[in-house]
Amino acid sequence: MESGQTGENHMKEESFLKKENSIPDPWDLPLETFDVSKAEIFESNLHGEYFRRLRKESPVHYCPESQFGPFWSITKFHDIVAIDSDHKRFSSETNIVIGDAQPELVTPMFIAMDQPKHDVQRKAVQPVVAPTQLSELEVIIRQRVGNILDDLPDNEDFNWVELVSKELTTQMLATLFDFPFEDRHLLPYWSAVATTSETVGIEVDMNQRQEVLQECLAYFSKLWYQRAAEPKKFDFISMLAHGEDTKDMVNNPMEFLGNLILLIVGGNDTTRNSISAGVVELNRNPKEYEKLKDDSSLIPNMVSEIIRYQTPLGHMRRTALEDVEFKGHKIRKGDKVVMWYVSGNRDEEVIESPDAFIIDRNKARHHLSFGFGIHRCMGNRVGEMQLRILWEEILKRFDRIEMTGEPERVLSNFVMGYSNVPVKVHKK
C-alpha cells in the first residue's frame, strides 16, 4: 500500500513538473504575445511572474489572440478600482468571466447585470447576510466548526480541503439556503460543475454540464414552491420567493438558475479556498504561525491578509459600452476588459511587500478580493466571520496543523483554489 502511494505521488510530481516546465518564462516572451488567460499558468502557481511583468511594462495590456478571443488586462490596483467603479461605461452584462458561454447556455444572474435590475435582485437576498443576522449565524458557525474539528483524525494524514474547507462551507451554505441537511453534498458538487467551464479555460462537455445544472434547477424549484407557500423566512430562497420584485423569478428558469449558481459559488468556492490557503501560508511562513499562536487577537487581521494573499476569485470581466480612452489606450465599444484582482492585490505601488504573507500587516483590509462598487461581494462579512471563528477554534484545540506535502491547485483562471492540502493535526 505504502509503495503504491509513493509511486502515485511520484507520478503526480513528475506530471506537475512537466506541466510547470511547459509554461514559458514570462520574461522571455514578447509582450504582444502575452496571454495570461491560460488556466495552466494558475494551476502551476506561476501566474505571479506574468502579472509582475505586466504591472511593470504594460499595466493596461491588449491580448489580440487567446482561446477566449481578444481582451484587455487591467493589472494595477487603482486602475482596477477605476474600471470596477465605472458602471456607466463598463458593463457586467452578460458575463463576468473572461470567456463567453454559448447563447443558449447563458444564465442571467444579478452580478452579471447592470442597474437598475442588479440592485433590485441583490436587495431581495441581502438581508440574509445583513449585520443583524450575523450574531445568530455566529452561534451556528461556531457549533459546526467545533464538531468538524473534533472529528478530525488525530496524528494521521488527511486532505484538509475535503474534511474542513469543503465541509464547513457546505454546512454554512445549507444554513443560508435552509437546504435539506442530508443532501448538502449536492451544493459543492453543483458549485464545482458551475465553475468548471470552457469560459474559464477548462475543457468540459458543456451539454453534460448543463444536464447537471438542470438537476440543480429542478431541486431548487421544488424548494421555491414550498417556501412560497410558507410564511417568509430568512433564507435565500424564501427571500426571493416572497420579494415583490423577485417572486416571479422561478418562471424564468435560466435567470433563477443563474442566481442560484451565483449564491452557491459565492458562498462556497471563495471561503473554502481561503480556509485552505490559511493553512498553506502559515506552514510556508512558520514565523507568522508562531506570531499567531503567541497572540490570538491577530486573527481578524490575519483573515484579511489570507483573503488578500489568496485572492479567491482571480478576475472579473467587464464589457466596454462605448469607446473609452484609458491610460493612453483606446478601448473600443464591445471590447472585453478583464480586471485581474489576483494581480492588483500584489501591486507594489499600493501594498508594501505584497508578496510577503504578514498576519499583522497594517491596513490588511485594503485589498481587491471583494471587488468595488455596486458589485462588491455581499457575503464578505459572513466569509470573514467563518474564517475568524475557524481559527479561534483551531487555536483552542491544536498546537499546529502541519502540512505534510505539496498542495494541489485547481485548473482555472477564475477560481484560485486548492483540490488537496495534505495535513496532520497535532492536538494540544
N, C-alpha and C positions, 0 to 999 in steps of 0.2 A: 504493500500500500504506500509506504513512505517513498520508495524508489520511484513508483509510478507518479506520485505527486511532484517529486523532484524533476522528473523528465518533463512533465507538463509545464512546470514553472519555467524550465529552461527553454522550452519551445515558445512560450509566451514572451520571454525575454528576447529570444532571437527575432521573433516576429516584430516586436516593438522596435528593436534596433534597426531592422531592415526598413521599417516604416520611417523611423527617425532619419536614417541616412538617405532616404529617397527624397526628403524635403530639402531643397537647396538653401544655402546660407543666404539670408535676405540681403546682406551687404554685397553679394556678388552679382545680384540681378539688376538689370536696367530698370529704373523706376517706372518707365512706361509699360513694362510687362507685369508689374506688381499686381497680384491678385490675392487679397487677404481673406477671401470668402471660402477657401478650401477647408473643409471640416477637419482634414487630417492634420493641419497645422495646429489646431486647438487640441485634438486628441493626444498629440505628441508633446503638448505643452511648449511649443516652440514659437507661439504667436507673439510673445513679448518682444523679441528682437525685430520682428516685422513691423510692429507698431512703433517701436523706438525709432526706427529709421524714418517711417512716415512722419512722425511728430517732428523730427529733426529737419528733414529735407522736403517733405511735401504734405503738410498737415491737412490740406484740402486736396485730395487726390482723386483723379479720374481713372477708372479702370475700363478700358474700351471693350474688353472681352473677358467673359467668365461663363461658367455654366448657368449663371442667372442673368446673363446679358450685361450691358454696361451699367456702372454705378459709380457714385461719388462716395469716398470715405472721409468722414469728419473724425479727427483723431485727438484733438486737443480739448481740454476741459471747457474753457469758456466758449469755444466755437460750438461744442455740443449743446451747451446751455442755450446759446442764441438760437440754434435751429429748433431745439426741443420746445422752446417757448414761443416760437413764431408760428402760431396756428393758422394765421391768415394766408401765409404764402407756402407753407409746407403741410400737406395733408396726411392724415393717418389712414385714409381710405385707400384701398380695401385690404391692404396688407401691412403688417408691422414687422415682418421678417424680410430678409433680403430677396427671397425667391417669390414668384407668383404661382399660386395654385391654379389648376385648370378651372375655368369659369364655373363649371357645374359643381366643383368641389369647394367653392368659396363659402366659408361660414362666417357671416357677419357677427361681430362682437363689439362691445362698446369701446374697447381700447383701440379698435381699428375703425372708429367713427369720428367724425368732426362734430363741432357744435352745430345745432342745439341737441341733436339726438343723443350724442355721447353723454351729455350732462343728465338728461332725463333717466337713462338706463343706469348710469352709475349711482345716481341719487337713490334709486329704488333699493339697491343692495348695501349701500354704505352703512346704514345703521347696524348691520350685523357685526361690523368691526369698529364701531364707534367707541370712543374712550369710556362711555358709560357701561359698555358691555365687557370691557377688558378685565375688570375686577372679578366678574363671575367666571370668565374664561380662565383667569389665572389659577383659581382653585382647581378647576378640572384639569388643566395642563399639568400642574404640579403633581396631582394624584397619578396621572397617567405616566408622567416621566418617572416617578418613583417606582411604579410597577415594572416598567420596561427595564430600568437599571437593575432592579433587584433580581430580575430573571436572567441576567446575563451570565454566561458560563464563567466560572472562576478559573483563572490561570490556564486558559485554553484559547487557542486561536479561533477567531471568527471574523466575519465581514461586518464591520460597523455600519455600512450603508444599509444592509438588509435588516439587521436586528435593532438598530437605533434610528438612524436618519429616516429611513422609509417608514418604519412602524410608527414613530412619533407623529410625523406629518400626516400619515394616513388617518390615524386616530383623530387628529385635530380637524382634518377635512370632514371626516364623518360627523363631527360635532357641528361644524359650521353649516353643513347641509342637512343636519338631522337625518343622516343617511343610515339605513339599517346596518348595525354594527357588524353583524355576522357576514355581510357582503362587502366590508370595507376594502378588501384586497382588490376589488374591481377598480377603485379610484386610482391608485398608482398605475394599474395596467392601462386604463384609458388615457392617463396622462402621458405615459410612455409612448403609446400609439399616436397620440395627438402631436407630440413633439418629434416623432420620427417621420421625416418627410423629405421629399426632394427639395422642398423650399428652404431647407437649412443644410443641404449638402449630403443627405443620406439617401442612397438608392433603396427604394422600397416599392412593393406592389401597392400602388395608390388605390386600386379598386378594393383590395383586401382590407386596406386601412380604413376605407370608407365603410365597409361592412361592419367592422368592429365599432366604429363611431356611431353607426345607426343603432347598434345594440345599446350603446350608451344613451342615445336619444330616447329609445323606447323605454328604458328603465326609468329615466328621469321624467318622462311624460306621465307615466303611471303615478309617480310621486307627486307631480304637479297637480293632477286632478284630485288626489287625496287631500293635499294641502289647501286647494281652492275651496274644497267642501268643508273644511275645518276653520275655526277661528284663527286669525292671523297670529303667527309666532315669529320669534327672532331667529330665523334661519334663511339662507339664501333663497330657497325655492318658495317658501311661504311669502317672503317679502316681494318677490317678483309676481307671484300668483295673485297677490292682493293689491299690488301697486296700481294706482289709477291709470298710469301711462304704460304699464308693462303687463297688465292682466291678460292681454290677448297674444302675448309673445309665443305661447305654445302653438298658436295657429300658423306661425311662420317657423316651421321646423328647423331650417338652416340657421336662422338667427338665434333660436333657442339653443341649438347645439353649439353655435359659436360662443355664446356667453357661458354655457356650461364648461366648455373647454378652457376658456379664459380663467374662470374661477377655480377649476381643478388644477390647471397648470400653475396659476398664480399662487395657490395655496400649497402646492406640492413641491415642484421642482426647485423653486427658489430657496425656500427654507431648508429643504432636505440637503441640498448641496452645500449650504453654509454650515449645517451641522457636521457634515463630513469634513469640510475644509478646516474647521476649527481644530479638529484632532490632527489633521495632516500638518498644519502650520505650527502648532505647539510642539509637535515632535521634531519638526525641522528647525525649530528655534527654542532649544531647551532652556536658555536663559529667560525667555519670556514665560515659559511654563513655570519656572521657579518663582518668577515675579508674581504670577497669578496665585500660586499656592501660598505665597507669603502674604498676599493682600487680596482677598476675595472682593473687596469693594471696586476692584478694577473691571469686574465682569461687564457692566453696561458699556463701558468704553471699549473693551475688547470685542464685544459683539459688533459694534460699528466698524471696528478695524477688520474683523473677519469678513463682513459684508463688502467692505471696500476692496479688500485684497482678493477675495474670491470673485466678485462681480458675477452674481448668479446667472444673469442674462447678459450675454456678450454684446448684443446690439439691439437697436430698434431702427426701423426704417421709416422714412417719410417720402412723399412724392411731391415734387415742385408743382404748384398750381399756376405759376407764371414764370417768365424769365426773371432770374434773380442774379444780381451782382453780389458775390460773396467772397470777401478777402481776395479780390483781384481775379476771381474766376467767374465765368458766365455759366451759371446753372440754368439749363433750359427747361421750359414747361414740360412736365411729364417725366423728367429725369428722376431716377432713384437716388435718394440721399440716405446713406447709412451712418448712423451715429454709433460709433464704437465705444460704448461705455467702458469696456474692458481696457481700452487704451486711455481714455480720459482719466480713469482712476489711477493711472501711472504717469500722469503729466508732471514732469519735473519742475515746470514753472509755477505750478499751483500747490503741489503736495511735496513737502520736504522728504527726501529719501523715500520715494514712492515704492521702490522695490523691496524695502525692508518691512517686515511684519513687526509692529511695535504696539503692544497692547495698551500702553498708557500714552499713546500718541495724542498730541494737542489737536483739538478740533477734528476728532476722528469721524464725526458725523458729516463732515464736509466731503461728500463723495457723490458719485453719479448713479449708484446702483439702483436707486428708486425712480430715476428719471426726474423730469422737471415739468412744471406747467400743469395743464388740466389732466394729463395722463400719469401724473406722479402716482406710484404704487399705492393703492388704497389700503392694502393689508400690511403696510410696513411696520406698524406698531405691534400687530399680532406676531409677525415674524420675529421681531426683536425680542418680544416677550418670551416666545418659545425658546430662543437661544439663551436668554438670560437665565430662565428657570432651569434649563437643562444643565448649564454649567454650575449653577448654585447647588443642584442636587448631586452632580458628579463630584464636586469638591467635598461634600459631606461623606461620600462613600468610598472614594478611590484615592489611593496615593498617586497613581498616574494611570493613564491609558497609553500603553506602549504600541506604537506602530511596528509591526513585525515584518513588513515587506513593502515594496513599492506600490503606491495606489494606482489604480487603473481609471483612466478618464473616459468619458463617453464621447462618441463620434458626433460632433455637432458644432456648427459655427454660432449657434444661438444659446443653447444651454451649456454653461460652463460647469460641468458636473463630474461626479465620480460613480463608477459602477462597483468598485471594490476598494475598500480601505481595510487591509488585514490588521487586526489588533489583538492585544491581550490586555485584560484589565487586572490591575493589582489593587486589591482591597486594602483599606486602612487596617 
